[in-house]
Amino acid sequence: MITKARVNTPSLTQRIRNDLEEKIRSGAWRPGDRIPVEHELAATYGCARMTVTRATEALAEAGLIVRRKRAGSFVAEPRIESAVLDIPDIRATVTAQGKRYDVDQLSHRQRMASETSEERLLAAGGRLLEIDCLHRADGRPFAFEHRLISLKAVPEAADVDFSETPAGSWLLGHVPWTEAEHRIGAVGADDKIAEALAIERGEACLVLERRTWRGDAHITWVRQVFPAGAYDLVARFGPKPETR
């Protein structure tokens, strides 16, 4: 007897969510754009309005849209600030200093996750896009960057030319994030970093490691190394309110 493999097809709610999310991630719907109202989407998909409501609620929980009472739902603005530190866009930082920005892509490849738990969590069963690049300001090395992107969470990243647009700038503009983790440290430059940044081996460098998520999906991990004095991290905050 011949048996056919069972194919799990997504529910209509999931299909609607996937379709809407693809329009957001592809840039067809830009931050601030109003998405079609629920009764229009229900007519488009030939379904009950509640089915659409469940899909849009999931998008709102993931931080992709903002639902405004009596106004509708809008594509969320990419978050560029956390409670303590900005997520830096190095290209914007350099140009804000009045300097010419350039990026050299040193390596670019897709691969499976290594055996480390951090990479396995990032990949979530998919492949990783690994990118090394050198950011320049007026032709001088500004930062060395090593980045991993989850292609399961951001499959369209596989088709982007990051030799023209730095990965960090592209992600901030196309993939809204809901949570970020920073780790800040200092290291002495090893041979690889010293060569890339045109500094002496052992020279002090600022290191910024960051992970970002969209809902439960892990988007990217990045390690950026700056020569001492090239970059400042500034946080502004107030005292915690007193509790009584």
Number of C-alpha atoms within 10 A of each C-alpha: 3 4 5 6 6 6 6 6 8 10 10 14 19 16 14 20 19 15 12 20 19 14 14 22 19 12 13 11 17 19 18 14 15 17 20 14 14 19 15 13 18 18 12 10 16 9 14 13 15 13 18 24 18 15 21 24 15 17 21 18 13 18 20 25 26 20 17 9 7 6 9 13 20 21 23 22 20 19 16 14 11 14 9 11 16 15 17 14 16 21 20 12 14 19 14 11 10 11 14 14 20 22 22 16 18 14 11 15 11 15 14 14 21 11 8 8 10 11 19 17 14 26 26 16 14 16 21 28 21 18 20 19 22 21 24 21 21 13 12 14 20 25 25 24 23 17 21 25 26 28 22 18 22 19 15 12 18 15 7 12 12 19 15 11 15 22 23 18 15 14 20 17 17 18 22 26 23 18 16 20 13 15 10 12 10 14 15 17 22 13 12 11 22 18 12 17 21 13 17 14 14 13 14 16 24 21 21 17 17 17 18 20 20 19 18 10 19 22 25 25 21 20 18 21 25 24 24 15 10 13 16 9 10 8 10 7 8 5 5 6 6 5 4 3
